[in-house]
Structures are given as structure tokens and as C-alpha cells.
Amino acid sequence: MGESTGNEVVLRFRDGNLTRCSLTREFTPLDFAVEAETPDGESMRVNISELKALFFLKDPRRREAELQLGAAVVEPPGGAPARVEFFDGEVIHGVVQEYRMENSGFFLYPTSPESNNEMVFVVARAINTLSLEG
């Protein structure tokens, strides 16, 4: 866990803009940039410092199944329940497996079946507060 490639993601920039794209290179918390491709085939390389978070999207069929069941089809990994508040006031909840200070951020696994996200890479510099709830 904690690595991803070929996934459809939404890049949330610090200025509020969004870009939906697919990763073209494996991404880990040690990376300082994201390499991706837009739906029209444009390659892009974005520095982590420009981002608030990367939202890794669920497969639409999985999300639909979870909405119908009212529960997650796949259990999130074990870890500490957490609440993240970003610098802009947005709050997200999920499970954090690990967070190391030398990393540019960490993966948060949403626990709500309504979430469109399989996991979220939270950029450390975009956090106002991180509260572990477990």
C-alpha cells in the first residue's frame, strides 16, 4: 500500500483548481512531483508544493456497489482514525497507516461508502491540523 500508478486521480491545487488525469509513473510519499496525463493526452509534471492533495478515484462500479450496500466493498487498511483540516477549512476523515516527517505527505483512506475516493494523498504543507482519533 501507499504506492500507485495508472490510477485516475484528481489533482487539487492550493489555489482551488482541479485537474482530472491518470498517473503515468508510480507515486509514493517520497516523491516531490506527480507525473500524469490529461484525458486529451497532454503530459504534465506537477510539483507537490503546488498541490493540496491527490484524490485517487474509486472504480465507478465499486462506488455504485458501495452506495447500494451502504457499506464499503473493500475494507480500508488498518491504521489510526484521523481528521484532517486543510489550510482552506476543508475537513476529511479516514484512516492513516503511517506518516513520516521526511515524506511530502501521507495517504488517508476514506471510510465513508459515499466517498468517491479510494485514497487521498494529503500534502503535509496543506494541513492546518491533523487529529488522530484512535
Phi and psi restraints in degrees (value plus and minus 20) as a CYANA .aco file:
   2 GLY   PHI      65.0   105.0
   2 GLY   PSI      -9.1    30.9
   3 GLU   PHI    -156.0  -116.0
   3 GLU   PSI     129.3   169.3
   4 SER   PHI    -175.7  -135.7
   4 SER   PSI     124.4   164.4
   5 THR   PHI    -170.6  -130.6
   5 THR   PSI     130.2   170.2
   6 GLY   PHI      55.3    95.3
   6 GLY   PSI     -20.3    19.7
   7 ASN   PHI    -101.5   -61.5
   7 ASN   PSI     131.4   171.4
   8 GLU   PHI    -101.4   -61.4
   8 GLU   PSI     110.2   150.2
   9 VAL   PHI    -152.8  -112.8
   9 VAL   PSI     140.6   180.6
  10 VAL   PHI    -136.3   -96.3
  10 VAL   PSI     101.7   141.7
  11 LEU   PHI    -108.0   -68.0
  11 LEU   PSI     100.8   140.8
  12 ARG   PHI    -122.7   -82.7
  12 ARG   PSI      93.3   133.3
  13 PHE   PHI    -102.2   -62.2
  13 PHE   PSI     137.3   177.3
  14 ARG   PHI     -81.3   -41.3
  14 ARG   PSI     -47.8    -7.8
  15 ASP   PHI    -104.2   -64.2
  15 ASP   PSI     -16.8    23.2
  16 GLY   PHI      78.3   118.3
  16 GLY   PSI     -33.5     6.5
  17 ASN   PHI     -91.2   -51.2
  17 ASN   PSI     135.4   175.4
  18 LEU   PHI    -145.0  -105.0
  18 LEU   PSI     126.7   166.7
  19 THR   PHI    -158.7  -118.7
  19 THR   PSI     103.9   143.9
  20 ARG   PHI    -111.9   -71.9
  20 ARG   PSI     111.2   151.2
  21 CYS   PHI    -179.4  -139.4
  21 CYS   PSI    -199.3  -159.3
  22 SER   PHI    -140.9  -100.9
  22 SER   PSI     117.2   157.2
  23 LEU   PHI     -86.8   -46.8
  23 LEU   PSI     120.6   160.6
  24 THR   PHI    -130.0   -90.0
  24 THR   PSI     -25.4    14.6
  25 ARG   PHI    -164.0  -124.0
  25 ARG   PSI     125.2   165.2
  26 GLU   PHI     -72.8   -32.8
  26 GLU   PSI     119.1   159.1
  27 PHE   PHI    -137.5   -97.5
  27 PHE   PSI     114.0   154.0
  28 THR   PHI    -153.3  -113.3
  28 THR   PSI     144.4   184.4
  29 PRO   PHI     -83.2   -43.2
  29 PRO   PSI     -33.5     6.5
  30 LEU   PHI    -103.3   -63.3
  30 LEU   PSI     -32.7     7.3
  31 ASP   PHI     -93.0   -53.0
  31 ASP   PSI     129.8   169.8
  32 PHE   PHI    -129.9   -89.9
  32 PHE   PSI     -17.3    22.7
  33 ALA   PHI    -171.2  -131.2
  33 ALA   PSI     137.5   177.5
  34 VAL   PHI    -133.5   -93.5
  34 VAL   PSI     111.4   151.4
  35 GLU   PHI    -130.1   -90.1
  35 GLU   PSI     105.7   145.7
  36 ALA   PHI    -169.0  -129.0
  36 ALA   PSI     154.9   194.9
  37 GLU   PHI    -154.8  -114.8
  37 GLU   PSI     113.2   153.2
  38 THR   PHI     -95.5   -55.5
  38 THR   PSI     144.2   184.2
  39 PRO   PHI     -76.9   -36.9
  39 PRO   PSI     -46.2    -6.2
  40 ASP   PHI    -110.3   -70.3
  40 ASP   PSI      -9.7    30.3
  41 GLY   PHI      70.6   110.6
  41 GLY   PSI     -14.2    25.8
  42 GLU   PHI     -98.0   -58.0
  42 GLU   PSI     106.5   146.5
  43 SER   PHI    -100.1   -60.1
  43 SER   PSI     124.7   164.7
  44 MET   PHI    -164.4  -124.4
  44 MET   PSI     129.0   169.0
  45 ARG   PHI    -149.8  -109.8
  45 ARG   PSI      99.2   139.2
  46 VAL   PHI    -140.1  -100.1
  46 VAL   PSI     108.5   148.5
  47 ASN   PHI     -90.3   -50.3
  47 ASN   PSI     118.9   158.9
  48 ILE   PHI     -76.5   -36.5
  48 ILE   PSI     -54.2   -14.2
  49 SER   PHI     -80.9   -40.9
  49 SER   PSI     -39.1     0.9
  50 GLU   PHI    -106.6   -66.6
  50 GLU   PSI     -29.9    10.1
  51 LEU   PHI    -125.8   -85.8
  51 LEU   PSI     134.9   174.9
  52 LYS   PHI    -114.6   -74.6
  52 LYS   PSI     -64.7   -24.7
  53 ALA   PHI    -186.0  -146.0
  53 ALA   PSI     141.5   181.5
  54 LEU   PHI    -134.7   -94.7
  54 LEU   PSI     103.5   143.5
  55 PHE   PHI    -122.9   -82.9
  55 PHE   PSI      93.4   133.4
  56 PHE   PHI    -106.9   -66.9
  56 PHE   PSI      93.8   133.8
  57 LEU   PHI     -98.0   -58.0
  57 LEU   PSI     123.2   163.2
  58 LYS   PHI     -92.0   -52.0
  58 LYS   PSI     133.8   173.8
  59 ASP   PHI     -81.1   -41.1
  59 ASP   PSI     113.3   153.3
  60 PRO   PHI     -76.7   -36.7
  60 PRO   PSI     -53.9   -13.9
  61 ARG   PHI     -87.9   -47.9
  61 ARG   PSI     -58.1   -18.1
  62 ARG   PHI     -85.8   -45.8
  62 ARG   PSI     -63.8   -23.8
  63 ARG   PHI     -82.0   -42.0
  63 ARG   PSI     -63.1   -23.1
  64 GLU   PHI     -81.3   -41.3
  64 GLU   PSI     -62.7   -22.7
  65 ALA   PHI     -82.9   -42.9
  65 ALA   PSI     -61.7   -21.7
  66 GLU   PHI     -87.0   -47.0
  66 GLU   PSI     -58.0   -18.0
  67 LEU   PHI     -85.1   -45.1
  67 LEU   PSI     -59.7   -19.7
  68 GLN   PHI     -88.9   -48.9
  68 GLN   PSI     -59.5   -19.5
  69 LEU   PHI     -99.2   -59.2
  69 LEU   PSI     -46.0    -6.0
  70 GLY   PHI      54.3    94.3
  70 GLY   PSI      -1.7    38.3
  71 ALA   PHI    -171.5  -131.5
  71 ALA   PSI     138.7   178.7
  72 ALA   PHI     -88.9   -48.9
  72 ALA   PSI     115.8   155.8
  73 VAL   PHI     -94.9   -54.9
  73 VAL   PSI     -58.6   -18.6
  74 VAL   PHI    -135.5   -95.5
  74 VAL   PSI     106.7   146.7
  75 GLU   PHI     -89.8   -49.8
  75 GLU   PSI     119.5   159.5
  76 PRO   PHI     -86.8   -46.8
  76 PRO   PSI     137.3   177.3
  77 PRO   PHI     -83.9   -43.9
  77 PRO   PSI     140.4   180.4
  78 GLY   PHI     -86.0   -46.0
  78 GLY   PSI     134.9   174.9
  79 GLY   PHI     141.5   181.5
  79 GLY   PSI    -190.3  -150.3
  80 ALA   PHI    -111.1   -71.1
  80 ALA   PSI     109.0   149.0
  81 PRO   PHI     -80.8   -40.8
  81 PRO   PSI     116.5   156.5
  82 ALA   PHI    -159.5  -119.5
  82 ALA   PSI     136.2   176.2
  83 ARG   PHI    -145.0  -105.0
  83 ARG   PSI     104.7   144.7
  84 VAL   PHI    -133.8   -93.8
  84 VAL   PSI     106.8   146.8
  85 GLU   PHI    -132.6   -92.6
  85 GLU   PSI     102.3   142.3
  86 PHE   PHI    -101.7   -61.7
  86 PHE   PSI     146.5   186.5
  87 PHE   PHI     -77.9   -37.9
  87 PHE   PSI     -45.2    -5.2
  88 ASP   PHI    -113.9   -73.9
  88 ASP   PSI     -14.4    25.6
  89 GLY   PHI      76.7   116.7
  89 GLY   PSI     -33.8     6.2
  90 GLU   PHI     -84.3   -44.3
  90 GLU   PSI     119.1   159.1
  91 VAL   PHI    -142.1  -102.1
  91 VAL   PSI     114.1   154.1
  92 ILE   PHI    -150.8  -110.8
  92 ILE   PSI     129.4   169.4
  93 HIS   PHI    -138.7   -98.7
  93 HIS   PSI     130.8   170.8
  94 GLY   PHI     156.5   196.5
  94 GLY   PSI    -177.7  -137.7
  95 VAL   PHI    -138.3   -98.3
  95 VAL   PSI     114.5   154.5
  96 VAL   PHI    -132.3   -92.3
  96 VAL   PSI     105.2   145.2
  97 GLN   PHI    -100.3   -60.3
  97 GLN   PSI     -69.7   -29.7
  98 GLU   PHI    -176.1  -136.1
  98 GLU   PSI     135.4   175.4
  99 TYR   PHI    -166.1  -126.1
  99 TYR   PSI     100.4   140.4
 100 ARG   PHI    -133.3   -93.3
 100 ARG   PSI     117.6   157.6
 101 MET   PHI     -79.8   -39.8
 101 MET   PSI     -49.5    -9.5
 102 GLU   PHI     -96.1   -56.1
 102 GLU   PSI     -31.7     8.3
 103 ASN   PHI    -103.6   -63.6
 103 ASN   PSI     137.4   177.4
 104 SER   PHI     -97.9   -57.9
 104 SER   PSI     -26.6    13.4
 105 GLY   PHI     151.1   191.1
 105 GLY   PSI    -178.2  -138.2
 106 PHE   PHI    -173.0  -133.0
 106 PHE   PSI     141.6   181.6
 107 PHE   PHI    -110.9   -70.9
 107 PHE   PSI     114.0   154.0
 108 LEU   PHI    -137.3   -97.3
 108 LEU   PSI     112.0   152.0
 109 TYR   PHI    -126.5   -86.5
 109 TYR   PSI      86.7   126.7
 110 PRO   PHI     -79.0   -39.0
 110 PRO   PSI     122.6   162.6
 111 THR   PHI    -123.8   -83.8
 111 THR   PSI     -29.6    10.4
 112 SER   PHI    -101.7   -61.7
 112 SER   PSI     109.6   149.6
 113 PRO   PHI     -84.5   -44.5
 113 PRO   PSI     -39.2     0.8
 114 GLU   PHI     -96.3   -56.3
 114 GLU   PSI     -34.4     5.6
 115 SER   PHI     -85.8   -45.8
 115 SER   PSI     119.3   159.3
 116 ASN   PHI    -106.5   -66.5
 116 ASN   PSI     -20.3    19.7
 117 ASN   PHI    -131.9   -91.9
 117 ASN   PSI     112.2   152.2
 118 GLU   PHI     -94.4   -54.4
 118 GLU   PSI     -63.1   -23.1
 119 MET   PHI    -176.1  -136.1
 119 MET   PSI     142.6   182.6
 120 VAL   PHI    -150.2  -110.2
 120 VAL   PSI     107.7   147.7
 121 PHE   PHI    -110.5   -70.5
 121 PHE   PSI      93.6   133.6
 122 VAL   PHI    -112.1   -72.1
 122 VAL   PSI     100.8   140.8
 123 VAL   PHI     -97.0   -57.0
 123 VAL   PSI     102.6   142.6
 124 ALA   PHI     -74.4   -34.4
 124 ALA   PSI     -60.2   -20.2
 125 ARG   PHI     -89.9   -49.9
 125 ARG   PSI     -31.2     8.8
 126 ALA   PHI    -115.6   -75.6
 126 ALA   PSI     -19.8    20.2
 127 ILE   PHI    -109.3   -69.3
 127 ILE   PSI     114.8   154.8
 128 ASN   PHI    -108.4   -68.4
 128 ASN   PSI     -71.8   -31.8
 129 THR   PHI    -162.6  -122.6
 129 THR   PSI     128.6   168.6
 130 LEU   PHI    -146.9  -106.9
 130 LEU   PSI      98.7   138.7
 131 SER   PHI    -137.6   -97.6
 131 SER   PSI     101.9   141.9
 132 LEU   PHI    -107.0   -67.0
 132 LEU   PSI     109.9   149.9
 133 GLU   PHI    -128.3   -88.3
 133 GLU   PSI      -5.4    34.6
